Amino acid sequence: MADCVAGVLGVAPAGPESSFFELGGNSISVIELLHQLEKTTGLTLSFKDVFEAPTVAAIAARLVSAPASTWPALSRGPSRDEYPATSSQTRIWVQDQRTSYNVLASTRWWPGTRSCAPASPRATAS
């Protein structure tokens, strides 16, 4: 347990009563700690467990009664030259084929004339 805390925070705990948060831990490092513990022990703790029991000894005590991880190990699939489009990518492609793009231009009508000219930063500033 102490090795996992030291690996995540980069500092060795002073003892079993060292608080994870006083050693420099935050909510992001809690996620890293939970991942490291699951990877090394195969047991799963919750985010809440670390906040309720922030000392090294208390986290270790909760780890004793923690359930085994139910996540399957991930493995890298075979590499391919091409991959099929996802449903979201297909939807965007279909919409792109049906729709022409509208390019909006900012214009300003000049009082007393029947013409308009593109608005410029100088024209709108005055």
N, C-alpha and C positions, 0 to 999 in steps of 0.2 A: 504494500500500500504506500509506504513512504517513498519507494522508488518511482511509483507512478506520479505521485505529487511532485517529486523532485524533477521528473522528466517534463512534466507539463509546465511547471512554474520556473524551472531553471535554478531553483534554490532548494537545498536540502532542509527538511523540517527539523526544528530544534529538538523535538520530542513528540511523543504520541499526543500530547495535548496542544500541539501547534495548530492554530486555526488556518484553514485553507485560505480564507479571505485576508487574514492578517499577514500571510506570507506573500500576498500580492495577487491572489485569485480574484476573478470576476466572472460574470455570467458566461462569457465566451470560453474562458478557461475551464469552467465547470463542464461544458460540452466536451472539450478535449479530454478532460479527466475521465468522464463517463465512457468515452470511446476507448481510451487507453485501458481502463479497467476491464471493459468487455472483451477487448482484444487479448489481454493477458490472462484473464481468469475464466472467460466464457460466461460470466454472470452479469446481470443487468440491474443497475440502480437507476432511480429516477432523479430528475433534476431537483425535485423537492427534497429527496433524501440528503443531498449535500447541503442544502440551505438549512434544513432542520438539525443536522448533525455535522457541523463544519470542521470538527477536529479530525485529525488523522485516525485516532483510535475509534471515534464514533462512526466514521465512514467505514472503517474496517469491520466494526461490529455489525453494521447494516449489511455489509457485503456477505457476511456469514449466512444470513437468512435470505439473501437475494435469489430470485429465480434464475434459472439458466436462460441464456439468450435463445430467442426463437428465430433470429434472423439467419437465413442460410448464408453460407460463405459465397462471396461473389467470385466468379472466374471470368477471365477475359475470353470473349468469343473470337472466332476466326476473323482475320482481317480480310476485307473485300475491297475491290476497286470502286464499286458503286453500292449505295444503300438505298432501299426504297424510301420514298417521301412519306413523312408522317401525315396524319389526317389534317393537321393544321397547315402544313406546308401545301398540301393539295388544295385546300380551301382558298388559301391566299393566291395560288396560281390561277384557279378558276375565276376568282374575282378579278384578277388582273386581266384576264382574257376578255372579260365582259365589259369592263369599265374603261372609259378614256379618262385621262387625268385632266382635271380642271386647274388651270394655273390662274390664280387670282392676282389682279393688279390693283394697286391702290391708285385711285384717281381723285381729282378735286375739281369741282365745277367752279369756274371763275364767275363772280357776280357781274351781271351786265353783259355777258357774252353768251354765245351759244356753243362754246367749245369747252373741252376739258383737257387738262394736262396731267401728266403723272405727278403725283404728290412727291415733293422732295423734302428733305429735312429742313431746308431753309424756308420753304413755303409754309410748312406747318409751324415753324418756330415763330414766325412773325404774326 
